[in-house]
Amino acid sequence: MSRFEQRIESSRSERGRKTRSPSERGAPALLADREGHTELGVTVAQAAGLSPAVVVCEMLDDETGRALSPVAAEAYADRNDVHYVEGECILERFERGDDP
């Protein structure tokens, strides 16, 4: 087992859940090719005049370890004064030609 694999295994045992940190590149034509989290984030960054690099984090439920539901994610955002935006809202604005 490589040192990297050992570190991941150690991290998994410490947290009791799977650890991933893949690097991804958006599809060449971004939203025209794929409507994924990476493409949404890079598109919004570019529209804001920022570098086309984003970090996408999956929020996990403390009890099940599975992805947090949209309702729970929005509640978290409300409790922590964070903006919550659904990907569909971003897609609709770009389809109409509005700024995101």
Buried (B, 14 or more C-beta within 10 A) or exposed (E): EEEEEEEBEEEEEEEEEEEEEEEEEBBEEBBEEBBBBBBBBBBBBBBEEEEEEBEEEEEEEEEEEEEBEEEEBBEEBEEEEEEEEEBEEBBEBBEEEEEB
